[in-house]
Amino acid sequence: MLRKPSPPVDTYKELMNDRINELLQLIEVEPDALREAEFRQAQAILGTMLGKTVTAAEVDETRIVITMSDGNKYFFYGFLGGS
């Protein structure tokens, strides 16, 4: 069986450092900025639903699930728990 060669140690360290930096940026996100980004994404998704029929809407603890007549489900996060 052929095995994929491992990347050189320096390349691996660079990849890991890049990934750690990405994760740190996620941790440093401001809650208001995250909510705003989630809201803009939800607006874009809702725009694609124009002219379609909603067959079900469900509010869970952490998300809102919208089911369309074609069977597609859309999941929205980030709106619950606000004032």
Secondary structure, 3 states (H helix, E strand, C coil): CCCCCCCCHHHHHHHHHHHHHHHHHHHCCCHHHHHHHHHHHHHHHHHHCCCCCEEEEEECCCEEEEEECCCCEEEEECCCCCC
